[in-house]
Amino acid sequence: MRAATLTDDVGSGDGLDVALDARRRIAQTEAAQYDALLGYLADTAGTPLARAGGVNEWTRYGGSGTPSVSEYAACEVGPALGLSASGGRDLIADALDLTYRLPQLFACLHEGSVDAWRIRKVARKTRRFTIAQAGDADRRLAAANVDGTPLIARVGMGRVQQILDQIRIVEDPDDAENQRTENSARRSVSIWPDDGLARISGSLSLDDGERLDQRLDQIVESLRFLGDNRPHGILRSVALGMLDEPDSLDDLYHQVAAARRGSGGGTDADADDSYADQSADEPGDGGSPERARRARRSGSRHTVLYVHFDRCWGTWSLEDVGAITRSEALEILGHSHITVKPVIDLETSISATGYVAPPRLKEQLALMNAGTCTFPHCNRPARIGDYDHIINHREGGTTDTRNGHRLCRYHHRAKTFTAWTVQSPAPGIWLWQSPAGRTYLVTGGTTTKLPGQISRTAQAKRKHDAA
């Protein structure tokens, strides 16, 4: 296959040389993007972006020594570059850190001698560093060898992390303990669907993590004892799912105990099981182990599922998961009591007489736009967002499906206090215009940048005049 020629100055190099040259130019283009972004922020620094009565908060997105940025200037960045709100703020923070805290590494990016993703990782990992610590990291990682290649481009990111840890510990020995305490306060666990599986990402305290790790291995050992020979990784996944159902663990341990008693291999663990059986069947209680388990099952968790029917494809889908098969639905429902609620038709208009939206209206709007905030490129869940009147209630706007949508708090403030405007020409469609005149079409969880400007409504003109 003949390599496509991307540049004119590669000469007679092979395809790999072409790829390397393209990589260098990509890095230089990234650096130019950061320069242009900082130029935009500098141009808007003295511009009052909030209209009368609005509060324009200034936030230091980068590390110490970087200038603060208007939150509403940052609000313009994400949609323009096709990024979420957090993605836009992260880009701003990285660009500021490279300019004010890591100038030598930024120079390497301008030269094209290092990939932008490596530079941005260092910017994020050093954001808590003092200016002196950041300067030390900048100097050490930008140090070039005889051919001009900086150290950051010659070592793996694991080695980069070691260098950063050395700088932090040498200059501030107490910071490691402080960092551990702060990390503990930021513990979280996220679960999201991915091709029929549920991916898990998160962090636990060290002691909780150790106990969970041992607990999973104990369950795996019990499963193996009963003859389950699936791979270790699969069994740990099964074990983690069983932790959500204490009844299934009880059944597992009783099966293991019964199998050991049947083989004459009674243990202390069996004695504990026997004690549990006796305590569940004390005189006067009229109970039994099975009855106790049924009683526990009566307190099982309830599950609320949002199932949608796609008329075009004739398929059913589960909210936050996507299309599901009948067997997947049965597997999900088999672990909970089922409550059937009335279907909310997204094409039916729901209205209220007052200012406050009723729960059913909020629920309907939360299901629109694929369950996300209606602001361009925002991926925050609509269910935790605010109900917003597209035309203000005090200006005659009704509280109903056609005049309402769900916005995350950050973008609700931007729509309320700046010149961002939105129209909804049809249910499930929102046309946004930014203060700088950029226009976006939002529908079905997608954002499309449109050419030109949308015509302003009377409400939008009043808002513009008041800014």
C-alpha positions as CSV (number, residue, x, y, z in Angstrom):
1,M,0.0,0.0,0.0
2,R,1.4,3.4,-1.0
3,A,1.7,5.8,1.9
4,A,-0.2,9.1,1.5
5,T,2.1,12.1,1.4
6,L,1.1,14.5,4.2
7,T,3.9,17.0,3.8
8,D,6.2,18.2,1.1
9,D,9.5,18.2,3.1
10,V,9.7,14.6,4.1
11,G,11.8,13.8,1.1
12,S,12.3,10.2,0.2
13,G,11.3,8.9,3.6
14,D,9.1,5.8,3.9
15,G,5.6,5.7,5.4
16,L,6.9,5.7,8.9
17,D,8.9,8.9,8.3
18,V,5.7,10.4,7.0
19,A,3.8,9.3,10.1
20,L,6.5,10.8,12.4
21,D,6.4,14.1,10.6
22,A,2.6,14.2,10.8
23,R,2.9,13.5,14.5
24,R,5.3,16.4,15.0
25,R,3.0,18.7,13.1
26,I,0.0,17.5,15.2
27,A,1.9,18.5,18.3
28,Q,2.7,21.9,16.9
29,T,-1.0,22.4,15.9
30,E,-2.0,21.5,19.5
31,A,0.3,24.1,20.8
32,A,-1.2,26.7,18.4
33,Q,-4.6,25.7,19.6
34,Y,-3.6,26.5,23.3
35,D,-2.1,29.8,22.2
36,A,-5.3,30.8,20.4
37,L,-7.4,29.7,23.4
38,L,-5.3,31.8,25.8
39,G,-5.7,34.7,23.3
40,Y,-9.5,34.4,23.5
41,L,-9.4,34.3,27.3
42,A,-7.2,37.4,27.3
43,D,-9.5,39.3,24.9
44,T,-12.6,38.5,27.1
45,A,-10.9,39.2,30.4
46,G,-12.2,42.8,30.5
47,T,-15.6,42.2,29.0
48,P,-18.6,42.1,31.3
49,L,-20.2,38.8,30.3
50,A,-23.0,38.6,32.9
51,R,-26.1,40.8,32.3
52,A,-27.5,43.1,34.9
53,G,-28.2,41.3,38.2
54,G,-26.0,38.3,37.3
55,V,-22.8,37.3,39.2
56,N,-19.8,36.7,37.1
57,E,-17.6,34.3,39.1
58,W,-13.9,34.2,38.4
59,T,-12.2,30.8,38.9
60,R,-8.6,29.8,38.9
61,Y,-8.8,26.6,36.8
62,G,-5.0,26.2,36.6
63,G,-2.5,25.9,39.4
64,S,-1.1,28.7,41.6
65,G,0.4,31.5,39.6
66,T,-2.1,31.3,36.8
67,P,-4.8,34.0,36.2
68,S,-8.5,33.5,37.1
69,V,-11.0,33.0,34.2
70,S,-14.6,34.1,34.0
71,E,-16.9,31.1,34.3
72,Y,-18.9,32.4,31.4
73,A,-15.9,32.8,29.2
74,A,-15.2,29.1,29.9
75,C,-18.9,28.3,29.1
76,E,-18.3,29.5,25.5
77,V,-15.2,27.2,25.1
78,G,-16.7,23.8,25.5
79,P,-19.5,24.0,22.9
80,A,-17.2,25.8,20.4
81,L,-14.7,22.9,20.5
82,G,-17.2,20.1,20.9
83,L,-16.3,19.5,24.5
84,S,-18.4,19.0,27.6
85,A,-18.3,21.6,30.3
86,S,-15.7,19.7,32.3
87,G,-13.7,19.0,29.2
88,G,-13.6,22.7,28.3
89,R,-12.5,23.7,31.8
90,D,-9.8,21.0,31.8
91,L,-8.4,22.3,28.5
92,I,-8.3,25.8,29.9
93,A,-6.6,24.7,33.0
94,D,-3.9,22.8,31.0
95,A,-3.3,25.7,28.6
96,L,-2.9,28.1,31.6
97,D,-0.5,25.7,33.4
98,L,1.6,25.2,30.3
99,T,1.9,28.9,29.8
100,Y,2.5,30.1,33.3
101,R,4.0,27.1,35.1
102,L,5.5,24.7,32.6
103,P,6.9,27.0,29.9
104,Q,9.9,24.8,28.9
105,L,7.6,21.8,28.3
106,F,5.2,24.1,26.4
107,A,8.2,25.1,24.2
108,C,8.8,21.4,23.5
109,L,5.2,21.1,22.3
110,H,5.7,24.1,20.0
111,E,8.8,22.3,18.6
112,G,6.8,19.2,18.1
113,S,9.2,17.0,20.1
114,V,6.6,15.6,22.5
115,D,3.0,14.6,22.2
116,A,0.3,16.9,23.6
117,W,-1.3,14.1,25.7
118,R,2.0,13.7,27.7
119,I,2.3,17.4,28.3
120,R,-1.3,17.6,29.5
121,K,-0.9,14.7,31.9
122,V,2.0,16.5,33.5
123,A,0.0,19.7,33.7
124,R,-2.8,17.8,35.6
125,K,-0.4,15.9,37.8
126,T,1.4,19.1,38.9
127,R,-1.6,21.3,39.3
128,R,-1.3,21.1,43.1
129,F,2.4,21.7,43.1
130,T,3.8,25.1,44.2
131,I,5.3,27.3,41.6
132,A,8.8,26.2,42.7
133,Q,7.8,22.5,42.5
134,A,6.2,23.0,39.1
135,G,9.4,24.8,37.9
136,D,11.5,21.9,39.0
137,A,9.3,19.4,37.2
138,D,9.4,21.6,34.1
139,R,13.2,21.8,34.1
140,R,13.8,18.1,34.7
141,L,11.2,16.8,32.2
142,A,12.2,19.2,29.5
143,A,15.9,18.4,29.7
144,A,17.1,17.4,26.3
145,N,19.7,14.8,25.3
146,V,22.2,15.2,22.4
147,D,19.6,14.9,19.7
148,G,17.3,17.5,21.4
149,T,14.6,15.0,22.6
150,P,13.3,16.0,26.0
151,L,13.3,13.5,28.9
152,I,9.5,13.3,28.9
153,A,9.5,11.9,25.4
154,R,12.2,9.3,26.3
155,V,10.6,7.7,29.3
156,G,7.3,6.1,30.1
157,M,4.6,7.9,32.1
158,G,5.4,5.6,35.0
159,R,8.9,7.1,35.2
160,V,7.4,10.6,34.8
161,Q,5.2,9.9,37.9
162,Q,8.3,8.7,39.9
163,I,10.0,12.0,39.1
164,L,7.0,14.0,40.1
165,D,6.7,12.0,43.3
166,Q,10.3,12.7,44.1
167,I,9.9,16.4,43.7
168,R,6.8,16.5,45.9
169,I,8.3,14.4,48.7
170,V,11.7,16.1,48.8
171,E,10.3,19.6,48.9
172,D,7.3,18.9,51.2
173,P,7.5,15.6,53.1
174,D,4.1,16.2,54.7
175,D,2.4,16.6,51.4
176,A,2.2,12.9,50.8
177,E,0.2,12.3,53.9
178,N,-2.0,15.4,53.2
179,Q,-2.6,14.0,49.7
180,R,-3.6,10.7,51.1
181,T,-6.2,12.4,53.3
182,E,-7.6,14.4,50.5
183,N,-7.7,11.4,48.2
184,S,-9.7,9.6,50.9
185,A,-12.3,12.4,50.9
186,R,-12.7,12.0,47.1
187,R,-13.5,8.3,47.1
188,S,-16.2,7.4,44.6
189,V,-17.4,4.5,42.5
190,S,-18.9,4.7,39.0
191,I,-20.8,2.0,37.1
192,W,-21.7,2.4,33.5
193,P,-22.9,0.0,30.7
194,D,-20.6,-1.1,27.9
195,D,-21.5,-3.8,25.3
196,G,-23.7,-5.8,27.6
197,L,-21.5,-5.5,30.6
198,A,-21.3,-3.1,33.5
199,R,-17.9,-1.4,33.8
200,I,-16.8,-0.3,37.2
201,S,-14.3,2.4,38.1
202,G,-13.6,4.0,41.4
203,S,-11.6,4.1,44.6
204,L,-11.9,2.8,48.1
205,S,-9.9,3.4,51.3
206,L,-6.9,1.1,51.5
207,D,-8.4,-1.0,54.3
208,D,-11.8,-1.3,52.5
209,G,-10.1,-2.3,49.3
210,E,-8.1,-5.0,51.1
211,R,-11.1,-6.4,52.8
212,L,-13.1,-6.4,49.5
213,D,-10.3,-8.1,47.7
214,Q,-10.1,-10.9,50.3
215,R,-13.9,-11.2,50.4
216,L,-14.1,-11.8,46.7
217,D,-11.4,-14.5,46.9
218,Q,-13.3,-16.2,49.7
219,I,-16.5,-16.3,47.6
220,V,-14.5,-17.6,44.6
221,E,-13.1,-20.3,46.8
222,S,-16.6,-21.4,47.7
223,L,-17.7,-21.3,44.1
224,R,-14.7,-23.5,43.1
225,F,-15.5,-25.9,46.0
226,L,-19.0,-26.4,44.4
227,G,-17.4,-27.2,41.1
228,D,-17.5,-23.9,39.2
229,N,-14.4,-24.0,37.1
230,R,-14.8,-20.8,35.2
231,P,-11.7,-18.5,35.0
232,H,-10.7,-16.7,38.2
233,G,-11.5,-13.3,36.8
234,I,-15.0,-14.3,35.8
235,L,-15.6,-15.8,39.2
236,R,-14.5,-12.6,40.9
237,S,-16.9,-10.7,38.8
238,V,-19.7,-13.1,39.8
239,A,-18.7,-12.7,43.4
240,L,-18.9,-8.9,43.3
241,G,-22.4,-9.2,41.9
242,M,-23.3,-11.6,44.7
243,L,-22.4,-9.0,47.3
244,D,-25.5,-7.0,46.3
245,E,-27.7,-10.0,47.2
246,P,-27.0,-11.2,50.7
247,D,-29.5,-14.0,50.2
248,S,-27.5,-15.5,47.4
249,L,-24.4,-15.5,49.7
250,D,-26.4,-17.2,52.4
251,D,-27.5,-19.9,50.0
252,L,-23.9,-20.3,48.7
253,Y,-22.5,-20.8,52.2
254,H,-25.2,-23.2,53.2
255,Q,-24.5,-25.2,50.0
256,V,-20.8,-25.3,50.9
257,A,-21.5,-26.3,54.5
258,A,-23.9,-29.1,53.3
259,A,-21.4,-30.3,50.8
260,R,-18.7,-30.5,53.5
261,R,-20.9,-32.2,56.0
262,G,-21.9,-34.7,53.3
263,S,-18.2,-35.5,52.6
264,G,-17.4,-35.7,56.3
265,G,-15.3,-32.6,56.2
266,G,-17.0,-30.5,58.9
267,T,-15.1,-27.4,60.0
268,D,-15.5,-24.5,62.4
269,A,-17.3,-22.6,59.7
270,D,-19.9,-25.4,59.6
271,A,-20.4,-24.9,63.3
272,D,-21.1,-21.3,62.7
273,D,-23.6,-22.3,60.0
274,S,-25.3,-24.7,62.4
275,Y,-25.6,-22.0,65.0
276,A,-27.2,-19.7,62.5
277,D,-29.7,-22.5,61.6
278,Q,-30.6,-23.1,65.3
279,S,-31.0,-19.4,66.0
280,A,-33.4,-19.1,63.2
281,D,-35.5,-22.0,64.5
282,E,-35.7,-21.3,68.2
283,P,-38.6,-22.8,70.2
284,G,-41.7,-20.7,69.9
285,D,-40.4,-19.0,66.7
286,G,-41.9,-21.6,64.4
287,G,-39.2,-20.7,61.9
288,S,-36.7,-22.4,59.8
289,P,-33.6,-21.5,57.8
290,E,-35.6,-21.4,54.6
291,R,-38.4,-19.3,56.2
292,A,-35.7,-16.9,57.5
293,R,-34.3,-16.6,54.1
294,R,-37.8,-15.9,52.7
295,A,-38.3,-13.3,55.3
296,R,-35.1,-11.6,54.3
297,R,-36.1,-11.7,50.7
298,S,-39.3,-9.9,51.5
299,G,-37.1,-6.8,52.2
300,S,-35.4,-7.1,48.8
301,R,-34.7,-3.9,46.9
302,H,-37.1,-2.4,44.4
303,T,-35.9,-1.5,41.0
304,V,-37.3,1.3,38.8
305,L,-36.6,0.7,35.1
306,Y,-37.2,3.0,32.2
307,V,-37.9,1.0,29.1
308,H,-38.3,2.8,25.8
309,F,-39.7,1.4,22.5
310,D,-38.0,2.6,19.3
311,R,-40.7,2.8,16.6
312,C,-38.2,3.0,13.7
313,W,-36.3,-0.2,14.7
314,G,-38.9,-2.0,16.6
315,T,-36.6,-2.6,19.6
316,W,-36.8,-2.0,23.3
317,S,-34.0,-0.2,25.2
318,L,-33.3,0.4,28.8
319,E,-32.4,3.9,30.0
320,D,-28.6,4.4,30.5
321,V,-28.0,0.9,29.0
322,G,-29.3,0.8,25.4
323,A,-31.0,-2.0,23.5
324,I,-31.6,-5.1,25.7
325,T,-32.6,-8.6,24.9
326,R,-35.5,-10.5,26.7
327,S,-33.0,-12.6,28.6
328,E,-31.2,-9.5,29.9
329,A,-34.4,-7.9,31.0
330,L,-35.4,-11.1,32.9
331,E,-31.9,-11.2,34.5
332,I,-32.2,-7.6,35.7
333,L,-35.8,-8.1,37.0
334,G,-35.1,-11.4,38.6
335,H,-33.3,-9.8,41.6
336,S,-36.0,-7.3,42.6
337,H,-39.7,-6.7,43.2
338,I,-41.3,-5.1,40.2
339,T,-43.5,-2.0,40.2
340,V,-45.2,-1.0,36.9
341,K,-45.7,2.7,36.5
342,P,-47.7,4.5,33.9
343,V,-45.8,5.2,30.7
344,I,-44.7,8.8,30.1
345,D,-45.3,9.6,26.5
346,L,-42.6,12.1,25.4
347,E,-44.9,13.4,22.7
348,T,-47.7,14.3,25.0
349,S,-47.8,17.8,26.5
350,I,-47.9,18.0,30.3
351,S,-48.7,21.4,31.9
352,A,-49.1,23.1,35.2
353,T,-50.9,26.3,36.3
354,G,-48.2,27.6,38.6
355,Y,-44.4,28.3,38.4
356,V,-43.2,25.1,39.9
357,A,-43.1,22.1,37.6
358,P,-44.8,19.0,38.9
359,P,-42.9,15.7,39.3
360,R,-44.4,14.1,36.2
361,L,-43.4,17.1,34.0
362,K,-39.9,17.0,35.4
363,E,-39.7,13.3,34.8
364,Q,-40.9,13.6,31.2
365,L,-38.3,16.3,30.4
366,A,-35.6,14.3,32.1
367,L,-36.2,11.5,29.6
368,M,-35.8,13.9,26.6
369,N,-32.5,14.6,24.9
370,A,-31.3,11.0,25.8
371,G,-31.5,11.9,29.5
372,T,-28.9,14.6,29.4
373,C,-28.8,18.4,30.0
374,T,-30.0,20.2,26.8
375,F,-27.0,22.6,26.7
376,P,-24.7,22.0,23.7
377,H,-22.3,19.1,24.3
378,C,-23.2,18.8,28.0
379,N,-23.4,15.2,29.2
380,R,-24.6,15.8,32.8
381,P,-27.6,13.7,33.7
382,A,-30.9,15.7,33.2
383,R,-32.5,13.9,36.1
384,I,-30.3,15.9,38.6
385,G,-30.7,19.1,36.7
386,D,-33.0,22.1,37.1
387,Y,-36.3,22.7,35.4
388,D,-35.9,25.8,33.2
389,H,-38.6,27.9,31.5
390,I,-37.4,28.7,28.0
391,I,-39.5,31.8,28.1
392,N,-39.4,33.2,31.6
393,H,-42.5,32.6,33.6
394,R,-42.7,36.3,34.7
395,E,-42.7,37.2,31.0
396,G,-45.7,34.9,30.2
397,G,-43.9,31.7,29.8
398,T,-46.0,28.6,30.7
399,T,-44.9,25.7,32.8
400,D,-45.3,22.9,30.4
401,T,-43.5,20.4,28.1
402,R,-43.1,22.9,25.2
403,N,-41.7,25.7,27.3
404,G,-39.5,23.6,29.6
405,H,-36.3,21.6,29.6
406,R,-33.8,20.3,32.1
407,L,-30.4,22.0,32.5
408,C,-27.5,21.2,34.9
409,R,-27.0,24.0,37.5
410,Y,-23.9,25.4,35.7
411,H,-25.6,25.8,32.4
412,H,-28.8,27.0,34.0
413,R,-26.8,29.9,35.5
414,A,-25.2,30.6,32.2
415,K,-28.6,30.8,30.4
416,T,-30.0,32.9,33.2
417,F,-27.2,35.4,33.7
418,T,-25.6,35.8,30.3
419,A,-26.6,36.3,26.7
420,W,-26.9,32.6,26.0
421,T,-30.4,32.0,24.5
422,V,-32.4,28.9,23.6
423,Q,-35.5,28.2,21.5
424,S,-37.5,25.0,21.0
425,P,-39.2,24.9,17.6
426,A,-40.5,21.4,18.2
427,P,-40.5,18.9,21.1
428,G,-37.1,17.5,21.7
429,I,-35.3,20.1,19.6
430,W,-33.4,23.0,21.1
431,L,-31.6,25.8,19.2
432,W,-28.9,27.6,21.2
433,Q,-27.0,30.8,20.5
434,S,-23.9,31.8,22.4
435,P,-23.0,35.3,23.4
436,A,-20.4,35.3,20.7
437,G,-23.1,34.4,18.1
438,R,-22.3,30.7,17.6
439,T,-25.4,28.5,17.1
440,Y,-26.0,24.9,18.0
441,L,-28.8,22.4,17.4
442,V,-29.3,19.9,20.3
443,T,-31.6,16.9,19.9
444,G,-31.5,13.3,20.9
445,G,-28.4,13.8,23.0
446,T,-26.4,15.1,20.0
447,T,-25.1,18.6,19.3
448,T,-24.6,20.0,15.8
449,K,-22.9,23.3,15.2
450,L,-24.9,25.4,12.7
451,P,-23.7,28.1,10.3
452,G,-24.8,31.6,10.8
453,Q,-27.1,32.9,13.6
454,I,-30.7,32.0,14.5
455,S,-33.3,34.8,14.4
456,R,-33.9,36.1,17.9
457,T,-37.2,35.9,19.6
458,A,-38.7,38.9,21.3
459,Q,-37.7,37.3,24.7
460,A,-34.1,36.9,23.4
461,K,-33.9,40.4,22.2
462,R,-35.0,41.7,25.6
463,K,-32.4,39.6,27.2
464,H,-29.7,40.9,24.8
465,D,-30.7,44.5,25.4
466,A,-30.5,44.0,29.2
467,A,-27.0,42.5,29.0
